[in-house]
Amino acid sequence: MTGEHPSPRTGGRILVDQLHRHGVRMAFCVPGESYLAALDALHGSPIRLVVCRHEGGAAYMAEAYGKLTGDPGVCFVTRGPGAANALVALHTAHQDATPLVLFVGLVPRGHRDRFAFQEIDLRATFGSHAKLVETIDDAARIPEHVARAFAAARSGRPGPVVLGLPEDMLTDEAAVADADPIPVPEGAVSDAELVRLHDLLTAAERPIVVAGGGRWTARAVRGLQEWAERWALPVAVDFRCQDLIDNDSPSYVGPLGYGRDDRLAARLRDADLVICVGCPPGDVLTDGFELLTPRPGRTLVQVLPYADVPGLTHRPDLAILASPEAFATAVGDLLPGGPPAWLAETERARAEHLAYRTPVPEGDALDLNAVYGELAAALPEDAIITFGAGNHALWAQRFLPYRAYPAQLAPRNGSMGYGVPAAIAAALLFPERRVISVAGDGCFLMNGQELATAIATGAAPVILVHNNGTYGTIRQHQERTYPGRVSGTDLVNPDFAAYARAFGAHGETVERTADFGPALRRALGSGKAAVIDLRMDPGRLAPGTTVAGLRAARLEEE
């Protein structure tokens, strides 16, 4: 503890001072009477308070802040319904390894366990989705709790932490010192591990590197790319981790997971050396654990910043306990003895990826493949792209390049409604960078009300809404399993451009391919949040996928 204060402070003031000491620049909230003392302490503080329209949107913004900075995003919500609304972002942070601290205002301590108004059991509600759940009952212990929460959120495999704030505790006064942040260990690569890794690379014929997970930094991204390029290693990325290597690098061969190129999946399946950095080979990456089933002749190297055992499904032959940055620094001096034997294969894999990400027009009146080709050409190299869950994301994943880390914000847990709040957080953190959000018509309306937050704060993302009148991902599964029996997937949509204008945002409607470019330029030039309503062919579900095509394929099978 450092920084003694000569006079007592309220719990609310101690909390805000502690957040500032931990480097918090921005916090997101929906206000509640249960933490008024904290709101009062935030008044005039160096921390920017972003007031949102729904706790789910606020918590998503905090989760996006954590992804963008590597530091815990901070969100304040009130007890009961407010806390429950924020749970969706806790699940995202838990599965995506994102540092996040959620502060929940609670009933006064004397009302606890009396079924008080909006009372909630934090551990029962959040225990399976958070690394740590605690309630601060003593204002004098706020610095201790906050320091531990931030360290837990950042360390090992990052994730969410929940801290309960009883209403009356925040008004108590205490004379207590602030606490400095607790250092988070990075791990290390031993000399013996470097020698083993060098030997494995030298003996390999078909290696592949897979990057994913959390704890990445700009230095780690740069170091991994430099190492991969020296060795001519092909680098694939886990689902929605496309900004972990410059997509223009000759080593980058594409994303795995949903929407991946079948040829890349085959390369992972056939590799004799797989080096996973930052992530274990999970079910999405490996097509339900099928691509990397144990077999003789394959060696798995696992680099993780935490010691949890991945299990026998993907038992590592070499396990390195290190963060991505520690690993990238360690392999910086690891040099090949000559031209790698797999250079030609890396070049072929790279050519396959470039062909796969090149849009081929499909002839729709509004051809989204052509639209994304035009968008890719128009965006600056440091553009940030956000999206939620659904088939709409396949265009952004496949056809847009990601060059400057961080550049891709998307939920790996498949959570809808993420893209708009994430875009607002990104635009507030990086006002000098262009932020584009890609949304499905179903995904957009789950948090479209946060356009009000964008207008209030001056955030200016451009949001592309794929409007085909259906929950596209579910409709695709439905047509494959029950062709022609549409149930529960049709949508009746508003005029999204008019919806945007009602908030004070810029709104455009596009129905033909030729109209997209001018609409995009007007949206980018508007200087404020903008929505472009892309009126798709209602039968278009994904690149290369239509309702008619799915039904025809099913009839052929029968």
C-alpha positions as CSV (number, residue, x, y, z in Angstrom):
1,M,0.0,0.0,0.0
2,T,1.2,3.5,-0.9
3,G,0.0,7.0,-1.0
4,E,-1.4,7.7,2.5
5,H,-4.3,10.2,2.7
6,P,-4.5,12.6,5.6
7,S,-8.2,12.5,5.9
8,P,-10.9,9.8,5.5
9,R,-12.6,9.3,2.2
10,T,-16.0,7.7,1.3
11,G,-16.0,4.2,-0.1
12,G,-17.1,5.7,-3.4
13,R,-14.1,8.0,-3.5
14,I,-11.7,5.3,-2.5
15,L,-13.0,3.1,-5.3
16,V,-12.6,5.8,-8.0
17,D,-9.2,6.8,-6.8
18,Q,-8.1,3.1,-6.9
19,L,-9.5,2.7,-10.5
20,H,-7.5,5.8,-11.5
21,R,-4.4,4.4,-9.9
22,H,-4.8,1.2,-12.0
23,G,-4.9,3.2,-15.2
24,V,-8.6,3.1,-15.9
25,R,-9.3,5.8,-18.6
26,M,-12.9,5.0,-19.3
27,A,-15.8,3.2,-17.6
28,F,-19.2,2.2,-18.9
29,C,-22.5,2.1,-17.0
30,V,-26.2,2.3,-16.7
31,P,-26.8,4.3,-13.5
32,G,-28.4,2.8,-10.5
33,E,-29.3,4.1,-7.0
34,S,-27.3,1.3,-5.4
35,Y,-24.0,2.9,-6.3
36,L,-24.8,6.6,-6.2
37,A,-21.7,7.3,-4.1
38,A,-19.5,5.8,-6.8
39,L,-21.3,7.9,-9.4
40,D,-20.7,11.0,-7.3
41,A,-17.0,10.2,-7.0
42,L,-16.7,9.8,-10.8
43,H,-18.1,13.4,-11.2
44,G,-15.1,15.5,-12.3
45,S,-12.7,12.5,-12.1
46,P,-10.1,11.8,-14.8
47,I,-12.1,8.7,-15.7
48,R,-14.5,9.2,-18.6
49,L,-17.9,7.8,-17.7
50,V,-19.8,6.5,-20.8
51,V,-23.5,6.2,-20.0
52,C,-25.3,3.5,-22.0
53,R,-28.9,2.6,-22.7
54,H,-28.8,-1.1,-21.6
55,E,-26.5,-3.0,-19.3
56,G,-25.8,-5.6,-22.0
57,G,-24.5,-2.8,-24.2
58,A,-22.5,-1.2,-21.4
59,A,-20.8,-4.5,-20.5
60,Y,-20.1,-5.3,-24.1
61,M,-18.4,-2.0,-24.4
62,A,-16.3,-2.8,-21.4
63,E,-15.4,-6.2,-22.9
64,A,-14.4,-4.5,-26.1
65,Y,-12.2,-2.1,-24.1
66,G,-10.5,-5.1,-22.6
67,K,-9.9,-6.7,-26.0
68,L,-8.5,-3.4,-27.4
69,T,-6.2,-2.5,-24.6
70,G,-5.3,-5.7,-22.8
71,D,-6.3,-3.9,-19.6
72,P,-9.6,-4.8,-17.7
73,G,-12.6,-3.0,-19.1
74,V,-14.7,-1.5,-16.3
75,C,-18.5,-1.6,-16.1
76,F,-20.9,-0.4,-13.4
77,V,-24.4,-1.8,-13.1
78,T,-27.0,-1.9,-10.4
79,R,-28.3,-5.0,-8.6
80,G,-30.8,-7.6,-9.8
81,P,-32.1,-6.8,-13.3
82,G,-29.1,-4.6,-14.1
83,A,-26.6,-7.3,-13.1
84,A,-28.6,-10.0,-15.0
85,N,-28.6,-7.9,-18.2
86,A,-24.8,-7.7,-18.0
87,L,-24.3,-11.5,-17.8
88,V,-24.1,-11.9,-21.6
89,A,-20.9,-9.9,-21.7
90,L,-19.5,-11.9,-18.8
91,H,-20.0,-15.1,-20.8
92,T,-18.2,-13.4,-23.8
93,A,-15.3,-12.3,-21.7
94,H,-15.1,-15.7,-20.0
95,Q,-14.9,-17.7,-23.3
96,D,-12.9,-15.1,-25.2
97,A,-10.2,-14.6,-22.4
98,T,-10.9,-10.9,-22.0
99,P,-10.0,-8.9,-18.9
100,L,-13.1,-7.3,-17.5
101,V,-14.2,-6.1,-14.0
102,L,-17.9,-5.7,-13.4
103,F,-19.0,-3.6,-10.4
104,V,-22.5,-4.4,-9.1
105,G,-24.3,-2.1,-6.7
106,L,-25.9,-4.2,-4.0
107,V,-28.6,-3.8,-1.3
108,P,-27.4,-2.4,2.0
109,R,-25.5,-4.9,4.2
110,G,-28.3,-4.9,6.8
111,H,-30.9,-6.0,4.2
112,R,-28.9,-8.9,2.9
113,D,-30.6,-12.4,2.9
114,R,-34.0,-10.8,3.5
115,F,-35.3,-11.0,-0.1
116,A,-34.8,-7.3,-0.3
117,F,-35.7,-5.3,-3.4
118,Q,-33.6,-6.4,-6.4
119,E,-31.4,-8.5,-4.1
120,I,-29.1,-10.9,-6.0
121,D,-26.7,-13.7,-5.0
122,L,-23.5,-12.7,-7.0
123,R,-21.7,-16.0,-6.6
124,A,-24.6,-18.0,-7.6
125,T,-25.3,-15.8,-10.6
126,F,-21.8,-15.2,-11.9
127,G,-19.7,-18.0,-10.3
128,S,-19.5,-20.2,-13.4
129,H,-18.7,-17.2,-15.7
130,A,-16.1,-15.3,-13.7
131,K,-12.6,-15.9,-12.4
132,L,-13.4,-14.3,-9.1
133,V,-16.6,-13.1,-7.4
134,E,-16.3,-11.0,-4.2
135,T,-18.3,-8.5,-2.2
136,I,-16.6,-5.6,-0.6
137,D,-18.1,-5.2,2.9
138,D,-15.5,-2.9,4.4
139,A,-14.6,0.4,2.7
140,A,-11.1,0.1,4.1
141,R,-10.5,-3.0,2.1
142,I,-11.5,-1.5,-1.3
143,P,-7.9,-1.0,-2.5
144,E,-7.1,-4.6,-1.6
145,H,-10.1,-6.0,-3.5
146,V,-9.6,-3.8,-6.5
147,A,-5.9,-4.7,-6.8
148,R,-6.7,-8.4,-6.6
149,A,-9.6,-8.1,-9.1
150,F,-7.4,-6.4,-11.7
151,A,-4.6,-8.9,-11.2
152,A,-7.0,-11.8,-11.5
153,A,-8.6,-10.4,-14.6
154,R,-5.3,-9.9,-16.4
155,S,-3.3,-12.9,-15.2
156,G,-3.0,-16.4,-16.5
157,R,-5.9,-16.9,-18.9
158,P,-7.6,-13.5,-18.7
159,G,-11.2,-13.2,-17.9
160,P,-14.0,-11.4,-16.0
161,V,-14.1,-10.6,-12.3
162,V,-17.2,-9.4,-10.4
163,L,-17.1,-7.1,-7.4
164,G,-20.2,-6.4,-5.3
165,L,-20.6,-2.9,-3.8
166,P,-23.2,-2.8,-0.9
167,E,-24.9,0.6,-1.1
168,D,-24.1,1.6,2.5
169,M,-20.5,0.5,2.2
170,L,-19.9,3.1,-0.5
171,T,-21.0,5.9,1.9
172,D,-18.8,4.7,4.8
173,E,-15.6,6.6,5.4
174,A,-12.2,5.1,5.9
175,A,-8.6,6.4,6.1
176,V,-6.8,3.9,3.9
177,A,-3.8,4.0,1.5
178,D,-4.2,3.3,-2.1
179,A,-2.8,0.0,-3.5
180,D,-0.4,-0.2,-6.5
181,P,-1.3,-2.6,-9.3
182,I,-0.1,-6.2,-8.6
183,P,2.5,-7.3,-11.3
184,V,1.2,-10.0,-13.6
185,P,3.9,-12.7,-14.5
186,E,4.6,-13.2,-18.2
187,G,6.2,-16.6,-17.9
188,A,9.3,-17.5,-19.9
189,V,10.8,-19.9,-22.4
190,S,13.7,-21.9,-21.0
191,D,16.9,-22.5,-22.9
192,A,16.1,-26.3,-23.0
193,E,12.6,-25.5,-24.5
194,L,14.2,-23.3,-27.2
195,V,16.6,-26.0,-28.1
196,R,13.7,-28.5,-28.3
197,L,11.7,-26.2,-30.4
198,H,14.6,-25.6,-32.8
199,D,15.1,-29.3,-33.1
200,L,11.4,-29.9,-33.8
201,L,11.4,-27.2,-36.5
202,T,14.5,-28.5,-38.1
203,A,13.0,-32.0,-38.4
204,A,9.6,-30.9,-39.6
205,E,8.3,-31.2,-43.1
206,R,4.8,-29.7,-42.8
207,P,4.7,-27.3,-39.9
208,I,1.9,-24.8,-39.1
209,V,1.6,-22.1,-36.4
210,V,-1.8,-21.3,-35.0
211,A,-2.2,-18.0,-33.1
212,G,-5.2,-17.2,-30.8
213,G,-6.4,-16.6,-27.3
214,G,-5.7,-13.6,-25.1
215,R,-2.7,-11.7,-23.6
216,W,-1.6,-10.5,-27.0
217,T,0.2,-7.1,-27.4
218,A,1.4,-5.2,-30.4
219,R,4.9,-6.3,-29.5
220,A,3.9,-9.9,-29.4
221,V,2.1,-9.7,-32.7
222,R,5.1,-8.1,-34.4
223,G,7.6,-10.5,-32.8
224,L,5.5,-13.6,-33.9
225,Q,5.3,-12.3,-37.4
226,E,9.1,-11.6,-37.7
227,W,9.9,-15.1,-36.3
228,A,7.4,-16.8,-38.7
229,E,8.7,-14.9,-41.7
230,R,12.4,-15.8,-40.9
231,W,11.4,-19.4,-40.9
232,A,8.9,-19.1,-43.7
233,L,6.3,-20.7,-41.4
234,P,2.6,-20.7,-42.4
235,V,0.6,-18.9,-39.7
236,A,-3.1,-19.6,-39.3
237,V,-5.3,-17.9,-36.7
238,D,-8.0,-19.1,-34.4
239,F,-11.6,-18.1,-34.9
240,R,-11.9,-14.3,-34.9
241,C,-8.3,-13.7,-34.2
242,Q,-7.4,-12.4,-37.7
243,D,-5.5,-9.3,-36.4
244,L,-2.8,-11.4,-34.6
245,I,-0.6,-11.1,-37.8
246,D,-0.6,-8.6,-40.6
247,N,-2.8,-10.2,-43.2
248,D,-0.4,-8.9,-45.9
249,S,2.4,-11.0,-44.4
250,P,3.7,-13.8,-46.7
251,S,3.4,-16.1,-43.7
252,Y,-0.3,-15.5,-43.1
253,V,-2.5,-18.3,-44.6
254,G,-5.9,-17.6,-43.2
255,P,-8.4,-18.1,-40.3
256,L,-9.6,-21.4,-38.9
257,G,-13.0,-22.0,-37.4
258,Y,-16.4,-21.2,-38.9
259,G,-16.1,-19.9,-42.4
260,R,-12.6,-21.3,-43.0
261,D,-11.2,-22.5,-46.3
262,D,-11.4,-26.3,-46.5
263,R,-7.8,-26.3,-47.9
264,L,-6.5,-24.7,-44.8
265,A,-8.4,-27.1,-42.6
266,A,-6.7,-30.0,-44.6
267,R,-3.3,-28.4,-44.0
268,L,-3.9,-28.3,-40.2
269,R,-5.1,-32.0,-40.3
270,D,-2.0,-33.1,-42.3
271,A,0.6,-31.0,-40.4
272,D,3.4,-33.0,-38.8
273,L,4.2,-30.1,-36.4
274,V,1.5,-27.8,-34.9
275,I,2.6,-24.9,-32.8
276,C,-0.3,-23.3,-30.9
277,V,0.5,-19.9,-29.5
278,G,-1.9,-18.3,-27.0
279,C,-4.7,-20.8,-27.4
280,P,-5.3,-24.5,-27.0
281,P,-6.7,-26.3,-30.1
282,G,-10.4,-26.0,-29.1
283,D,-13.5,-27.4,-30.8
284,V,-14.2,-24.4,-33.2
285,L,-10.5,-24.3,-34.4
286,T,-10.4,-28.1,-34.9
287,D,-14.0,-28.7,-36.3
288,G,-15.3,-30.3,-33.2
289,F,-11.9,-31.8,-32.2
290,E,-11.7,-33.8,-35.4
291,L,-8.8,-32.1,-37.3
292,L,-6.2,-32.9,-34.7
293,T,-7.1,-36.3,-33.5
294,P,-4.0,-38.1,-32.0
295,R,-1.9,-39.9,-34.5
296,P,1.7,-41.0,-34.9
297,G,4.0,-38.6,-36.6
298,R,2.4,-35.4,-35.4
299,T,4.0,-33.2,-32.7
300,L,2.0,-30.6,-30.8
301,V,3.7,-27.6,-29.2
302,Q,1.5,-25.6,-26.8
303,V,2.4,-22.1,-25.7
304,L,0.0,-20.8,-23.0
305,P,0.3,-18.2,-20.3
306,Y,-1.4,-20.5,-17.8
307,A,-0.8,-24.0,-16.5
308,D,-4.2,-25.6,-17.0
309,V,-3.8,-29.0,-18.6
310,P,-5.5,-29.1,-22.1
311,G,-6.3,-32.8,-21.7
312,L,-5.6,-36.0,-23.6
313,T,-7.6,-35.0,-26.7
314,H,-4.8,-32.6,-27.6
315,R,-1.9,-33.7,-25.4
316,P,1.1,-31.4,-26.1
317,D,4.5,-32.9,-26.7
318,L,6.1,-29.7,-25.6
319,A,4.3,-27.4,-23.2
320,I,5.7,-23.9,-22.7
321,L,4.3,-21.7,-19.9
322,A,4.6,-18.2,-21.4
323,S,2.5,-15.3,-22.6
324,P,2.5,-14.6,-26.3
325,E,4.9,-11.6,-25.8
326,A,7.3,-13.7,-23.7
327,F,7.3,-16.4,-26.4
328,A,7.7,-14.0,-29.3
329,T,10.7,-12.3,-27.5
330,A,12.3,-15.7,-26.7
331,V,12.2,-17.0,-30.3
332,G,13.5,-13.7,-31.7
333,D,17.0,-15.1,-31.8
334,L,15.9,-18.6,-33.0
335,L,17.3,-18.8,-36.5
336,P,17.0,-21.5,-39.2
337,G,20.1,-23.2,-40.4
338,G,19.2,-22.7,-44.1
339,P,16.2,-22.3,-46.4
340,P,13.3,-24.2,-44.8
341,A,12.1,-27.3,-46.5
342,W,8.5,-26.2,-46.4
343,L,9.0,-22.8,-48.2
344,A,7.2,-23.9,-51.3
345,E,4.2,-25.2,-49.3
346,T,4.0,-22.0,-47.3
347,E,3.8,-20.1,-50.6
348,R,1.1,-22.4,-51.9
349,A,-0.9,-22.0,-48.7
350,R,-0.5,-18.2,-49.0
351,A,-1.7,-18.3,-52.7
352,E,-4.7,-20.4,-51.7
353,H,-5.6,-17.9,-49.0
354,L,-5.3,-14.9,-51.3
355,A,-7.6,-16.7,-53.8
356,Y,-10.1,-17.5,-51.1
357,R,-10.3,-13.9,-49.8
358,T,-10.7,-12.4,-53.2
359,P,-14.4,-11.6,-53.8
360,V,-16.0,-13.2,-56.8
361,P,-19.3,-11.4,-57.8
362,E,-22.4,-13.6,-57.5
363,G,-24.8,-11.6,-59.6
364,D,-27.3,-10.4,-56.9
365,A,-28.8,-7.0,-57.4
366,L,-26.9,-6.0,-54.3
367,D,-23.8,-8.2,-54.6
368,L,-22.2,-8.3,-51.2
369,N,-19.1,-9.9,-52.5
370,A,-18.6,-6.9,-54.7
371,V,-19.5,-4.6,-51.9
372,Y,-16.8,-6.0,-49.6
373,G,-14.3,-5.8,-52.4
374,E,-15.0,-2.1,-52.7
375,L,-15.0,-1.7,-48.9
376,A,-11.7,-3.4,-48.5
377,A,-10.2,-1.1,-51.1
378,A,-11.6,2.0,-49.4
379,L,-10.5,1.4,-45.8
380,P,-7.2,2.6,-44.4
381,E,-4.7,0.1,-43.1
382,D,-5.5,0.7,-39.5
383,A,-9.3,0.3,-39.7
384,I,-11.0,-1.5,-36.9
385,I,-13.8,-3.9,-37.8
386,T,-16.4,-5.2,-35.4
387,F,-19.2,-7.7,-35.7
388,G,-21.4,-9.9,-33.7
389,A,-22.5,-13.5,-34.3
390,G,-24.2,-14.8,-37.4
391,N,-23.7,-15.4,-41.1
392,H,-23.3,-11.7,-41.8
393,A,-19.8,-12.0,-40.2
394,L,-18.6,-14.4,-42.9
395,W,-18.2,-11.5,-45.5
396,A,-16.1,-9.5,-43.0
397,Q,-14.1,-12.5,-41.9
398,R,-13.4,-13.6,-45.5
399,F,-13.0,-10.5,-47.6
400,L,-11.6,-7.8,-45.3
401,P,-7.9,-7.6,-44.4
402,Y,-6.7,-6.9,-40.9
403,R,-3.3,-5.2,-40.8
404,A,-2.8,-3.1,-37.6
405,Y,-3.3,-4.8,-34.2
406,P,-5.9,-4.4,-32.7
407,A,-8.2,-4.5,-35.7
408,Q,-10.8,-7.1,-35.2
409,L,-13.4,-7.1,-32.5
410,A,-15.8,-10.0,-32.5
411,P,-17.2,-12.5,-29.9
412,R,-15.6,-15.9,-30.1
413,N,-18.5,-17.3,-28.0
414,G,-21.0,-16.6,-30.7
415,S,-22.9,-13.8,-28.9
416,M,-25.3,-11.7,-30.9
417,G,-25.6,-8.0,-30.3
418,Y,-21.9,-7.4,-29.8
419,G,-20.9,-5.4,-32.9
420,V,-22.5,-2.1,-32.3
421,P,-21.4,-1.6,-28.7
422,A,-17.9,-2.8,-29.6
423,A,-17.8,-0.3,-32.4
424,I,-18.7,2.6,-30.1
425,A,-16.0,1.6,-27.6
426,A,-13.5,1.3,-30.4
427,A,-14.4,4.7,-31.8
428,L,-14.1,6.3,-28.3
429,L,-10.7,4.7,-27.6
430,F,-9.3,5.4,-31.1
431,P,-11.1,8.4,-32.5
432,E,-8.3,8.8,-35.1
433,R,-9.0,5.4,-36.6
434,R,-11.9,4.4,-38.9
435,V,-14.3,2.0,-37.3
436,I,-16.7,-0.2,-39.3
437,S,-19.3,-2.5,-37.7
438,V,-20.9,-5.3,-39.7
439,A,-24.3,-6.4,-38.4
440,G,-27.0,-8.8,-39.3
441,D,-30.6,-7.5,-39.1
442,G,-31.2,-9.8,-36.2
443,C,-27.9,-8.9,-34.5
444,F,-28.2,-5.1,-35.0
445,L,-31.5,-4.8,-33.2
446,M,-30.2,-6.5,-30.1
447,N,-28.2,-3.4,-29.2
448,G,-29.1,-0.9,-31.9
449,Q,-30.4,1.4,-29.2
450,E,-26.7,2.2,-28.3
451,L,-26.8,4.5,-31.3
452,A,-28.0,7.0,-28.7
453,T,-24.8,6.4,-26.8
454,A,-22.8,7.0,-30.0
455,I,-24.5,10.3,-30.7
456,A,-24.2,11.4,-27.0
457,T,-20.5,10.7,-26.9
458,G,-19.5,11.7,-30.5
459,A,-18.4,8.2,-31.4
460,A,-18.7,7.9,-35.2
461,P,-18.6,4.2,-36.4
462,V,-20.1,3.2,-39.7
463,I,-22.5,0.3,-39.3
464,L,-23.4,-1.9,-42.2
465,V,-26.7,-3.8,-41.7
466,H,-27.1,-7.0,-43.7
467,N,-30.9,-6.9,-44.2
468,N,-32.3,-10.2,-45.6
469,G,-35.3,-10.5,-43.3
470,T,-34.1,-13.7,-41.5
471,Y,-32.0,-15.1,-38.8
472,G,-29.6,-16.3,-41.4
473,T,-27.4,-18.8,-39.5
474,I,-30.4,-20.6,-38.1
475,R,-32.2,-20.5,-41.4
476,Q,-29.2,-22.1,-43.1
477,H,-29.2,-25.0,-40.6
478,Q,-33.0,-25.2,-41.0
479,E,-32.8,-25.5,-44.7
480,R,-30.2,-28.2,-44.5
481,T,-32.2,-30.2,-42.0
482,Y,-35.9,-29.3,-42.7
483,P,-35.8,-27.8,-46.2
484,G,-38.8,-25.6,-47.0
485,R,-40.2,-25.8,-43.5
486,V,-39.5,-22.2,-42.3
487,S,-40.3,-21.9,-38.6
488,G,-39.1,-19.2,-36.2
489,T,-36.5,-17.6,-38.5
490,D,-38.4,-14.9,-40.5
491,L,-37.9,-11.3,-39.4
492,V,-40.0,-8.1,-40.0
493,N,-37.6,-5.2,-40.0
494,P,-37.9,-1.5,-39.7
495,D,-36.4,1.0,-42.1
496,F,-32.9,0.9,-40.6
497,A,-31.8,4.2,-42.3
498,A,-34.8,6.0,-40.8
499,Y,-34.1,4.3,-37.5
500,A,-30.6,5.7,-37.5
501,R,-31.8,9.2,-38.4
502,A,-34.3,9.1,-35.5
503,F,-31.3,9.0,-33.2
504,G,-29.5,11.8,-35.0
505,A,-27.2,9.5,-36.9
506,H,-26.6,9.4,-40.6
507,G,-28.8,6.8,-42.5
508,E,-28.5,5.3,-46.0
509,T,-30.4,2.6,-47.8
510,V,-28.6,0.6,-50.6
511,E,-30.4,-1.8,-52.9
512,R,-28.0,-2.0,-55.8
513,T,-24.3,-2.7,-56.0
514,A,-23.5,0.5,-57.8
515,D,-25.1,2.6,-55.1
516,F,-22.8,1.3,-52.3
517,G,-19.7,3.3,-53.0
518,P,-21.4,6.7,-53.0
519,A,-23.4,5.7,-49.8
520,L,-20.2,4.7,-48.1
521,R,-18.5,7.9,-49.0
522,R,-21.4,9.9,-47.6
523,A,-21.5,7.9,-44.4
524,L,-17.7,8.2,-43.9
525,G,-17.9,11.9,-44.6
526,S,-20.9,12.6,-42.3
527,G,-18.6,13.0,-39.2
528,K,-21.0,11.1,-37.0
529,A,-22.3,7.6,-36.4
530,A,-23.9,6.2,-39.6
531,V,-26.0,3.2,-40.6
532,I,-26.1,1.7,-44.1
533,D,-29.1,-0.5,-44.7
534,L,-28.0,-3.2,-47.2
535,R,-31.2,-4.6,-48.7
536,M,-29.9,-8.0,-49.7
537,D,-31.6,-10.7,-51.8
538,P,-33.8,-12.4,-49.1
539,G,-32.5,-15.8,-50.3
540,R,-28.9,-14.9,-49.8
541,L,-27.5,-16.4,-46.6
542,A,-23.7,-16.4,-47.0
543,P,-21.0,-16.1,-49.6
544,G,-21.8,-18.9,-52.1
545,T,-24.9,-19.9,-50.1
546,T,-28.6,-19.3,-50.9
547,V,-31.9,-20.8,-49.8
548,A,-32.5,-22.2,-53.3
549,G,-29.1,-23.8,-53.4
550,L,-29.5,-25.5,-50.1
551,R,-32.9,-26.9,-51.0
552,A,-31.5,-28.2,-54.4
553,A,-28.6,-29.8,-52.6
554,R,-30.9,-31.5,-50.2
555,L,-33.1,-32.8,-53.0
556,E,-30.1,-34.3,-54.7
557,E,-29.2,-36.1,-51.5
558,E,-32.6,-37.6,-51.4
